[in-house]
Amino acid sequence: MKITKPITNWLEIQASTPAYTGWVLAGIAICFFGAAINTMAGWLYAISGVSFALLGVAAVLPPRSLVGLSITRHPISPVSAGDELRVELEIYNPKNQPVNLLQVEDILPFVLGKPVRTAIEIIPSQGCYRWVYYHPTQHRGIYRWHKVELISGAPLGLFWCRRQRDCAAIAIIYPTVLPLATCPLVDEMGQEESKRGDPRGRPLQTATTGLVRSLRPYRIGDPTRLIHWRTSARYGELRVRELEIITGGQEIIIALDSGGNWQAENFEQAVIAAASLYFYAHQQQLQVQLWTASTGLIKGERIVLETLAAITSPEDSSTSESQSYPVIWLTQNPLTLSSLPQGSRWVLWQDISSPTEIVSWDYPGIILQNEQALQSQLQKPLHSN
């Protein structure tokens, strides 16, 4: 079986190979031919001759039916992990006669799933068949595949053949973005500088500044830096500033320690956390950027999502992190916490395979627990040293 399978595959791709019924008919034809030689009966020669002719026709017609068929693939829209990919292909028949009874198989990469196959009853002359299917996803990533196979046994089903067509595909699966109602990691950035004040005794402006358009009641999820404390004290309830234009201010940098060594499960959680923190900060109308070892500082929703979809660990560092700006540092290495820029925050995943003693840190952060949900942990108060 192990020897005949490669031979069968080669025959199907290069020519055609008999189906089970084809082998049965070939055996019957040989038996009739042997009987005809022994008995010299003409009707036995006729039956064997017709059988061999039928086998010959059945071996030639399937490859001919696939000649000229072309396949066009539509671009695949990006999705988030857990959603379904929508894959659309069009099979065009340029010939003057219809093509009947064929199968189309999309050869997906094994990490994405098994090949997907569909049966087509007929493609009319000069016509096009549109095939749309939905494929589930589980893990983020950028997946590429290049081959689509056409399979036919028409019209008799005695022989089968396969022909491959080049049809490149790129599927981008974004990491999951958790809906955060609040996040102290982002909301409390820059509070030390705001409390410290300037040399003239006035408090420094918060990281987000602009023209105040109006004041409105506080809603859950609003950053604390936008609360107007004097007005809140006057009305007896929290009031939040609505800014007309956000200008200046300190940018929030979410830095993923992709150059370090990670456990696979921890790194996937770190990617999800980076995406969630970025979009939470963006939702709060803050200036935010993402830093990784290979890309440096980047911003923009699509660029960030594509970067996080393709990121691996460890990756080569093509840029050095600026030490002059505070960051939200996502890491599995506790030794890096002592060298963060002033005003930084951090999220630490513990390596359960090789526990390391937690060193002292200068700024508050979060130590993640594997048994708790990531979303709830990103919303809890920070650890202070």
VOPAGU-2260 file (C-alpha; in pm, 1 decimal, decimal comma):
REM VOPAGU-2260
SITE   aa  ch    i         X         Y         Z
SITE  MET   A    0       0,0       0,0       0,0
SITE  LYS   A    1     280,1     243,4      90,6
SITE  ILE   A    2     448,8     174,5    -242,6
SITE  THR   A    3     138,4     190,1    -462,8
SITE  LYS   A    4       3,1     515,5    -315,0
SITE  PRO   A    5     279,7     741,4    -456,9
SITE  ILE   A    6     246,5     563,7    -791,7
SITE  THR   A    7    -129,4     620,2    -792,5
SITE  ASN   A    8     -85,2     988,1    -706,5
SITE  TRP   A    9     170,6    1032,3    -983,4
SITE  LEU   A   10     -60,2     866,9   -1237,1
SITE  GLU   A   11    -356,5    1081,3   -1131,4
SITE  ILE   A   12    -155,0    1403,2   -1175,9
SITE  GLN   A   13      32,5    1306,6   -1493,2
SITE  ALA   A   14    -231,3    1097,0   -1673,8
SITE  SER   A   15    -518,6     908,1   -1507,6
SITE  THR   A   16    -554,8     611,2   -1278,0
SITE  PRO   A   17    -823,5     339,6   -1270,4
SITE  ALA   A   18   -1096,7     355,0   -1012,4
SITE  TYR   A   19   -1214,9      39,2    -837,7
SITE  THR   A   20   -1473,2     -21,7   -1112,4
SITE  GLY   A   21   -1201,3      31,0   -1372,0
SITE  TRP   A   22    -984,8    -240,4   -1215,4
SITE  VAL   A   23   -1285,8    -474,2   -1207,1
SITE  LEU   A   24   -1365,4    -411,3   -1573,4
SITE  ALA   A   25    -999,6    -457,2   -1668,3
SITE  GLY   A   26    -993,8    -794,3   -1486,1
SITE  ILE   A   27   -1311,2    -906,1   -1662,1
SITE  ALA   A   28   -1172,9    -798,9   -2000,2
SITE  ILE   A   29    -852,5    -997,1   -1941,5
SITE  CYS   A   30   -1053,1   -1303,8   -1841,1
SITE  PHE   A   31   -1269,5   -1284,2   -2154,0
SITE  PHE   A   32    -959,8   -1236,9   -2368,8
SITE  GLY   A   33    -794,1   -1541,7   -2212,7
SITE  ALA   A   34   -1110,1   -1746,0   -2265,0
SITE  ALA   A   35   -1125,9   -1630,3   -2625,8
SITE  ILE   A   36    -770,7   -1749,9   -2687,6
SITE  ASN   A   37    -851,2   -2091,4   -2544,4
SITE  THR   A   38   -1185,1   -2141,7   -2718,9
SITE  MET   A   39   -1128,9   -1931,4   -3031,7
SITE  ALA   A   40   -1484,6   -1798,9   -2986,7
SITE  GLY   A   41   -1547,9   -1476,7   -3173,7
SITE  TRP   A   42   -1804,6   -1342,7   -2933,7
SITE  LEU   A   43   -1550,0   -1364,3   -2650,5
SITE  TYR   A   44   -1303,0   -1162,2   -2859,6
SITE  ALA   A   45   -1578,6    -907,9   -2923,2
SITE  ILE   A   46   -1664,4    -871,4   -2553,7
SITE  SER   A   47   -1299,7    -833,5   -2451,4
SITE  GLY   A   48   -1234,2    -587,2   -2734,6
SITE  VAL   A   49   -1530,6    -370,4   -2640,2
SITE  SER   A   50   -1419,3    -376,7   -2275,2
SITE  PHE   A   51   -1064,9    -267,9   -2362,2
SITE  ALA   A   52   -1199,9       6,1   -2590,3
SITE  LEU   A   53   -1427,0     128,3   -2312,6
SITE  LEU   A   54   -1130,5     139,7   -2074,0
SITE  GLY   A   55    -928,3     335,4   -2327,1
SITE  VAL   A   56   -1201,0     593,4   -2375,5
SITE  ALA   A   57   -1255,5     620,7   -1999,5
SITE  ALA   A   58    -882,6     684,3   -1947,8
SITE  VAL   A   59    -863,2     963,7   -2208,8
SITE  LEU   A   60   -1181,9    1161,2   -2147,0
SITE  PRO   A   61   -1127,3    1280,5   -1783,1
SITE  PRO   A   62    -797,7    1465,0   -1856,4
SITE  ARG   A   63    -949,2    1618,7   -2168,7
SITE  SER   A   64   -1248,8    1749,2   -1974,2
SITE  LEU   A   65   -1015,8    1950,5   -1747,1
SITE  VAL   A   66    -812,4    2109,6   -2027,2
SITE  GLY   A   67    -864,1    2485,0   -2048,9
SITE  LEU   A   68   -1040,9    2533,1   -1716,8
SITE  SER   A   69    -907,7    2835,6   -1528,1
SITE  ILE   A   70    -953,5    2939,4   -1165,7
SITE  THR   A   71    -962,0    3291,0   -1023,3
SITE  ARG   A   72    -948,5    3360,7    -651,3
SITE  HIS   A   73   -1098,5    3671,8    -492,6
SITE  PRO   A   74    -904,7    3849,5    -215,3
SITE  ILE   A   75    -972,2    3709,4     132,0
SITE  SER   A   76   -1082,5    3968,9     385,9
SITE  PRO   A   77    -893,6    3963,5     718,5
SITE  VAL   A   78   -1079,4    3823,2    1020,5
SITE  SER   A   79   -1012,1    3789,8    1391,4
SITE  ALA   A   80    -919,7    3456,3    1546,0
SITE  GLY   A   81   -1234,6    3254,0    1606,6
SITE  ASP   A   82   -1423,5    3402,0    1310,0
SITE  GLU   A   83   -1469,5    3231,7     973,5
SITE  LEU   A   84   -1270,0    3305,4     660,1
SITE  ARG   A   85   -1478,6    3371,9     350,6
SITE  VAL   A   86   -1305,8    3211,4      52,3
SITE  GLU   A   87   -1439,9    3271,4    -297,8
SITE  LEU   A   88   -1320,3    3111,7    -623,4
SITE  GLU   A   89   -1449,4    3123,8    -980,6
SITE  ILE   A   90   -1395,7    2834,4   -1225,1
SITE  TYR   A   91   -1424,8    2946,9   -1586,9
SITE  ASN   A   92   -1496,0    2714,4   -1879,7
SITE  PRO   A   93   -1380,6    2873,0   -2208,6
SITE  LYS   A   94   -1466,8    2569,4   -2422,1
SITE  ASN   A   95   -1763,0    2530,5   -2656,6
SITE  GLN   A   96   -1902,5    2230,5   -2468,2
SITE  PRO   A   97   -2005,7    2207,9   -2103,0
SITE  VAL   A   98   -1795,1    2034,4   -1839,2
SITE  ASN   A   99   -1977,6    1783,3   -1622,1
SITE  LEU   A  100   -1916,2    1606,6   -1293,2
SITE  LEU   A  101   -1593,6    1740,5   -1150,5
SITE  GLN   A  102   -1459,0    1820,5    -805,2
SITE  VAL   A  103   -1257,1    2121,9    -690,6
SITE  GLU   A  104   -1023,3    2097,4    -392,5
SITE  ASP   A  105    -859,0    2397,7    -224,8
SITE  ILE   A  106    -526,0    2282,4     -76,2
SITE  LEU   A  107    -506,5    2470,7     255,1
SITE  PRO   A  108    -187,3    2471,7     466,2
SITE  PHE   A  109    -204,0    2196,2     726,4
SITE  VAL   A  110    -176,5    2444,8    1014,7
SITE  LEU   A  111    -498,0    2610,4     894,8
SITE  GLY   A  112    -699,6    2296,1     828,8
SITE  LYS   A  113    -767,2    2007,7     593,5
SITE  PRO   A  114    -823,6    2065,0     220,1
SITE  VAL   A  115   -1176,1    2176,6     133,2
SITE  ARG   A  116   -1356,0    1999,9    -154,0
SITE  THR   A  117   -1679,0    2061,1    -340,1
SITE  ALA   A  118   -1858,4    1877,8    -624,1
SITE  ILE   A  119   -1976,6    2060,2    -936,4
SITE  GLU   A  120   -2245,3    1906,3   -1151,4
SITE  ILE   A  121   -2199,4    2120,0   -1460,3
SITE  ILE   A  122   -2017,4    2429,1   -1585,1
SITE  PRO   A  123   -2188,3    2553,7   -1902,3
SITE  SER   A  124   -2003,4    2644,1   -2218,8
SITE  GLN   A  125   -1836,8    2985,6   -2188,5
SITE  GLY   A  126   -1971,9    2990,0   -1834,8
SITE  CYS   A  127   -1838,4    3040,3   -1486,2
SITE  TYR   A  128   -1903,4    2858,5   -1159,9
SITE  ARG   A  129   -1875,0    3059,9    -837,8
SITE  TRP   A  130   -1770,6    2866,4    -527,3
SITE  VAL   A  131   -1788,7    3030,4    -184,1
SITE  TYR   A  132   -1707,6    2849,5     137,4
SITE  TYR   A  133   -1642,8    2950,1     497,1
SITE  HIS   A  134   -1354,7    2806,5     695,3
SITE  PRO   A  135   -1326,1    2831,3    1076,2
SITE  THR   A  136   -1013,3    2979,7    1234,6
SITE  GLN   A  137    -855,8    2925,1    1573,2
SITE  HIS   A  138    -512,9    3089,2    1577,5
SITE  ARG   A  139    -382,7    3422,8    1457,0
SITE  GLY   A  140    -131,5    3431,5    1173,6
SITE  ILE   A  141     -71,3    3507,1     807,9
SITE  TYR   A  142    -137,3    3197,0     597,8
SITE  ARG   A  143     -40,2    3144,7     234,2
SITE  TRP   A  144    -124,8    2865,5      -8,0
SITE  HIS   A  145     -93,3    2834,9    -383,4
SITE  LYS   A  146    -262,1    2525,9    -527,2
SITE  VAL   A  147    -615,6    2427,5    -627,4
SITE  GLU   A  148    -684,7    2082,2    -769,0
SITE  LEU   A  149    -942,7    1986,2   -1031,2
SITE  ILE   A  150   -1055,8    1623,2   -1009,3
SITE  SER   A  151   -1267,1    1442,0   -1267,8
SITE  GLY   A  152   -1379,2    1090,9   -1355,7
SITE  ALA   A  153   -1634,6    1195,0   -1615,4
SITE  PRO   A  154   -1814,6    1058,9   -1799,8
SITE  LEU   A  155   -1787,5     691,3   -1699,4
SITE  GLY   A  156   -1612,7     701,6   -1362,2
SITE  LEU   A  157   -1375,1     419,0   -1455,9
SITE  PHE   A  158   -1063,4     642,5   -1440,3
SITE  TRP   A  159    -982,9     946,7   -1227,6
SITE  CYS   A  160    -738,3    1229,4   -1284,8
SITE  ARG   A  161    -623,0    1538,7   -1097,2
SITE  ARG   A  162    -480,5    1859,8   -1235,9
SITE  GLN   A  163    -331,5    2139,3   -1025,2
SITE  ARG   A  164    -377,7    2509,4   -1092,9
SITE  ASP   A  165    -171,0    2793,5    -943,5
SITE  CYS   A  166    -406,4    3012,0    -743,3
SITE  ALA   A  167    -224,9    3203,4    -469,7
SITE  ALA   A  168    -409,2    3297,5    -150,9
SITE  ILE   A  169    -322,3    3506,6     154,7
SITE  ALA   A  170    -538,7    3489,0     465,3
SITE  ILE   A  171    -468,6    3727,4     753,7
SITE  ILE   A  172    -611,1    3627,4    1090,9
SITE  TYR   A  173    -587,5    3903,7    1349,4
SITE  PRO   A  174    -543,3    3835,8    1721,4
SITE  THR   A  175    -848,4    3867,0    1943,2
SITE  VAL   A  176    -915,9    4217,2    2079,6
SITE  LEU   A  177   -1069,9    4202,3    2426,8
SITE  PRO   A  178   -1340,4    4460,7    2504,2
SITE  LEU   A  179   -1199,1    4642,7    2807,4
SITE  ALA   A  180   -1439,0    4859,9    3009,9
SITE  THR   A  181   -1149,0    5011,3    3204,1
SITE  CYS   A  182    -773,4    4960,5    3215,0
SITE  PRO   A  183    -556,2    5111,6    3491,5
SITE  LEU   A  184    -244,4    5037,5    3284,9
SITE  VAL   A  185    -355,2    5300,8    3034,0
SITE  ASP   A  186    -569,4    5526,3    3250,5
SITE  GLU   A  187    -298,0    5590,5    3510,4
SITE  MET   A  188     -11,5    5658,8    3270,4
SITE  GLY   A  189     151,6    5995,6    3345,2
SITE  GLN   A  190      -3,8    6048,0    3688,5
SITE  GLU   A  191     335,9    6082,4    3858,5
SITE  GLU   A  192     435,5    6365,7    3626,9
SITE  SER   A  193      96,8    6533,6    3671,1
SITE  LYS   A  194     127,6    6529,4    4050,9
SITE  ARG   A  195     486,1    6650,1    4048,6
SITE  GLY   A  196     404,3    6993,8    3901,9
SITE  ASP   A  197     626,7    7251,5    3733,2
SITE  PRO   A  198     880,3    7495,2    3894,8
SITE  ARG   A  199     620,2    7770,6    3923,9
SITE  GLY   A  200     398,4    7558,7    4145,7
SITE  ARG   A  201     128,2    7482,2    3889,8
SITE  PRO   A  202      42,1    7119,8    3811,5
SITE  LEU   A  203     158,6    6984,7    3480,4
SITE  GLN   A  204     -99,4    6918,7    3213,1
SITE  THR   A  205    -208,2    6560,5    3165,4
SITE  ALA   A  206     -89,7    6355,6    2873,0
SITE  THR   A  207    -405,9    6430,1    2673,1
SITE  THR   A  208    -457,7    6801,1    2612,3
SITE  GLY   A  209    -674,2    7009,6    2384,3
SITE  LEU   A  210    -952,3    7266,5    2365,3
SITE  VAL   A  211   -1230,1    7189,9    2612,8
SITE  ARG   A  212   -1556,7    7173,3    2423,0
SITE  SER   A  213   -1785,3    7091,0    2715,1
SITE  LEU   A  214   -1815,9    6901,7    3041,3
SITE  ARG   A  215   -2033,8    6594,0    3074,1
SITE  PRO   A  216   -2110,6    6339,0    3349,6
SITE  TYR   A  217   -1854,9    6065,6    3404,6
SITE  ARG   A  218   -1920,8    5732,0    3231,6
SITE  ILE   A  219   -1763,7    5399,7    3321,9
SITE  GLY   A  220   -1448,4    5357,3    3116,1
SITE  ASP   A  221   -1359,1    5727,3    3091,8
SITE  PRO   A  222    -990,9    5792,1    3175,4
SITE  THR   A  223    -941,9    5955,7    3512,3
SITE  ARG   A  224    -706,6    6212,3    3361,9
SITE  LEU   A  225   -1001,2    6382,2    3187,0
SITE  ILE   A  226   -1198,2    6440,0    3510,8
SITE  HIS   A  227   -1243,3    6811,1    3590,1
SITE  TRP   A  228   -1207,2    6799,2    3967,4
SITE  ARG   A  229   -1308,9    7158,6    4047,2
SITE  THR   A  230   -1637,8    7130,9    3857,7
SITE  SER   A  231   -1696,3    6782,9    3998,5
SITE  ALA   A  232   -1663,3    6920,2    4353,3
SITE  ARG   A  233   -1907,5    7200,7    4275,0
SITE  TYR   A  234   -2178,4    6969,0    4134,7
SITE  GLY   A  235   -2115,0    6680,9    4372,8
SITE  GLU   A  236   -2061,7    6431,2    4086,8
SITE  LEU   A  237   -1776,4    6352,7    3852,7
SITE  ARG   A  238   -1759,1    6565,6    3539,2
SITE  VAL   A  239   -1534,6    6479,6    3241,5
SITE  ARG   A  240   -1384,2    6715,9    2986,6
SITE  GLU   A  241   -1474,2    6663,8    2622,4
SITE  LEU   A  242   -1189,6    6787,2    2402,2
SITE  GLU   A  243   -1247,3    6944,7    2063,8
SITE  ILE   A  244    -904,3    6857,6    1924,2
SITE  ILE   A  245    -643,2    6643,9    2094,6
SITE  THR   A  246    -306,8    6809,7    2045,8
SITE  GLY   A  247      33,4    6747,5    2184,7
SITE  GLY   A  248      55,1    6536,2    2494,9
SITE  GLN   A  249     262,6    6237,4    2574,7
SITE  GLU   A  250     218,1    5929,7    2358,3
SITE  ILE   A  251     147,2    5592,6    2513,0
SITE  ILE   A  252     382,1    5322,7    2384,5
SITE  ILE   A  253     278,7    4959,6    2420,2
SITE  ALA   A  254     600,1    4756,6    2397,0
SITE  LEU   A  255     594,2    4380,0    2339,2
SITE  ASP   A  256     914,4    4200,8    2437,1
SITE  SER   A  257     914,8    3993,1    2118,3
SITE  GLY   A  258    1292,8    3963,3    2120,2
SITE  GLY   A  259    1288,1    3754,4    2439,2
SITE  ASN   A  260    1213,8    3388,6    2493,7
SITE  TRP   A  261     852,8    3301,2    2565,2
SITE  GLN   A  262     636,8    3003,4    2636,4
SITE  ALA   A  263     401,2    2961,8    2342,9
SITE  GLU   A  264      82,1    3003,0    2546,2
SITE  ASN   A  265     213,6    3309,3    2729,5
SITE  PHE   A  266     324,0    3474,3    2407,1
SITE  GLU   A  267     -19,6    3427,7    2249,6
SITE  GLN   A  268    -174,1    3593,9    2553,7
SITE  ALA   A  269      78,4    3877,0    2529,6
SITE  VAL   A  270     -16,8    3939,9    2165,9
SITE  ILE   A  271    -385,6    3951,9    2262,6
SITE  ALA   A  272    -302,8    4188,8    2549,6
SITE  ALA   A  273    -102,2    4418,7    2320,5
SITE  ALA   A  274    -388,5    4440,6    2070,8
SITE  SER   A  275    -645,3    4498,5    2346,0
SITE  LEU   A  276    -441,3    4771,8    2516,6
SITE  TYR   A  277    -374,8    4946,6    2184,8
SITE  PHE   A  278    -740,4    4961,0    2086,2
SITE  TYR   A  279    -850,5    5058,1    2436,3
SITE  ALA   A  280    -611,5    5354,6    2430,1
SITE  HIS   A  281    -727,4    5440,8    2079,0
SITE  GLN   A  282   -1090,8    5425,4    2194,7
SITE  GLN   A  283   -1005,3    5669,5    2475,1
SITE  GLN   A  284    -877,3    5910,2    2207,0
SITE  LEU   A  285    -517,7    5885,4    2325,9
SITE  GLN   A  286    -208,6    5897,4    2110,9
SITE  VAL   A  287     -79,3    5539,9    2115,6
SITE  GLN   A  288     189,9    5341,9    1934,7
SITE  LEU   A  289     305,1    4980,9    1935,5
SITE  TRP   A  290     668,1    4875,5    1969,3
SITE  THR   A  291     810,3    4533,7    1874,3
SITE  ALA   A  292    1167,8    4418,4    1839,7
SITE  SER   A  293    1153,6    4382,9    1461,1
SITE  THR   A  294     934,4    4678,5    1361,0
SITE  GLY   A  295    1009,0    4949,0    1616,8
SITE  LEU   A  296     734,4    5207,3    1671,5
SITE  ILE   A  297     426,9    5173,0    1452,2
SITE  LYS   A  298      70,3    5303,4    1462,9
SITE  GLY   A  299    -249,2    5264,8    1268,3
SITE  GLU   A  300    -517,4    5002,8    1328,9
SITE  ARG   A  301    -450,2    4787,8    1022,5
SITE  ILE   A  302     -70,7    4803,1    1049,3
SITE  VAL   A  303     -80,5    4710,8    1417,7
SITE  LEU   A  304    -317,8    4418,6    1361,9
SITE  GLU   A  305    -115,2    4281,2    1070,6
SITE  THR   A  306     206,3    4314,4    1270,5
SITE  LEU   A  307      56,9    4128,6    1566,1
SITE  ALA   A  308     -88,0    3862,6    1335,0
SITE  ALA   A  309     256,0    3784,1    1192,1
SITE  ILE   A  310     471,7    3828,7    1502,0
SITE  THR   A  311     678,2    3538,1    1639,0
SITE  SER   A  312     909,5    3486,5    1933,1
SITE  PRO   A  313    1198,1    3522,0    1960,3
SITE  GLU   A  314    1251,8    3753,2    1666,2
SITE  ASP   A  315    1561,1    3943,1    1561,1
SITE  SER   A  316    1577,5    4299,6    1680,5
SITE  SER   A  317    1615,6    4553,7    1400,6
SITE  THR   A  318    1567,3    4857,8    1621,2
SITE  SER   A  319    1647,1    4970,2    1973,1
SITE  GLU   A  320    1382,7    5089,6    2214,5
SITE  SER   A  321    1400,1    5456,4    2308,6
SITE  GLN   A  322    1472,9    5496,9    2678,4
SITE  SER   A  323    1333,6    5850,1    2697,5
SITE  TYR   A  324     963,4    5760,3    2677,3
SITE  PRO   A  325     760,2    5559,9    2929,6
SITE  VAL   A  326     611,7    5235,5    2798,0
SITE  ILE   A  327     364,9    4965,7    2891,7
SITE  TRP   A  328     607,9    4673,0    2886,9
SITE  LEU   A  329     471,0    4322,9    2811,8
SITE  THR   A  330     728,4    4058,8    2902,7
SITE  GLN   A  331     797,7    3717,0    3051,4
SITE  ASN   A  332    1142,6    3817,0    3177,5
SITE  PRO   A  333    1121,3    3983,2    3524,0
SITE  LEU   A  334    1483,1    4102,1    3499,7
SITE  THR   A  335    1378,0    4364,2    3243,0
SITE  LEU   A  336    1144,8    4540,1    3488,6
SITE  SER   A  337    1429,0    4715,9    3669,9
SITE  SER   A  338    1549,2    4897,0    3356,9
SITE  LEU   A  339    1224,8    5051,6    3232,5
SITE  PRO   A  340    1208,0    5424,7    3149,6
SITE  GLN   A  341    1064,3    5658,6    3409,6
SITE  GLY   A  342     685,4    5650,2    3439,3
SITE  SER   A  343     647,3    5308,4    3273,2
SITE  ARG   A  344     398,2    5030,6    3347,8
SITE  TRP   A  345     439,6    4658,0    3293,1
SITE  VAL   A  346     257,8    4326,5    3251,3
SITE  LEU   A  347     450,1    4014,9    3357,2
SITE  TRP   A  348     378,4    3656,0    3253,8
SITE  GLN   A  349     548,1    3404,1    3480,1
SITE  ASP   A  350     740,2    3115,8    3321,9
SITE  ILE   A  351     598,2    2813,1    3504,0
SITE  SER   A  352     855,9    2577,8    3350,4
SITE  SER   A  353    1150,2    2761,9    3507,5
SITE  PRO   A  354    1028,5    2984,2    3792,8
SITE  THR   A  355    1239,5    3293,9    3847,3
SITE  GLU   A  356    1239,8    3504,8    4159,9
SITE  ILE   A  357    1060,6    3832,2    4101,8
SITE  VAL   A  358    1310,1    4116,0    4127,8
SITE  SER   A  359    1220,3    4458,9    4264,1
SITE  TRP   A  360    1050,5    4703,9    4032,4
SITE  ASP   A  361    1021,9    5080,1    4033,1
SITE  TYR   A  362     681,0    5122,7    3871,4
SITE  PRO   A  363     339,3    4959,7    3916,0
SITE  GLY   A  364     220,8    4677,4    3693,2
SITE  ILE   A  365      29,1    4349,4    3671,6
SITE  ILE   A  366     149,6    3995,8    3745,0
SITE  LEU   A  367     -74,6    3764,5    3542,3
SITE  GLN   A  368    -209,1    3439,5    3682,8
SITE  ASN   A  369    -258,8    3152,9    3438,4
SITE  GLU   A  370    -576,2    3030,9    3607,3
SITE  GLN   A  371    -757,7    3366,0    3567,9
SITE  ALA   A  372    -911,6    3522,9    3258,6
SITE  LEU   A  373    -686,6    3769,4    3076,9
SITE  GLN   A  374    -962,8    4027,1    3027,8
SITE  SER   A  375   -1043,0    4057,1    3396,1
SITE  GLN   A  376    -675,1    4077,4    3491,8
SITE  LEU   A  377    -608,7    4366,9    3252,7
SITE  GLN   A  378    -886,2    4561,0    3428,0
SITE  LYS   A  379    -771,6    4507,6    3787,4
SITE  PRO   A  380    -564,2    4754,3    3997,5
SITE  LEU   A  381    -188,2    4763,7    3952,4
SITE  HIS   A  382      76,2    4606,3    4179,2
SITE  SER   A  383     300,2    4861,8    4349,6
SITE  ASN   A  384     640,0    4779,6    4494,8
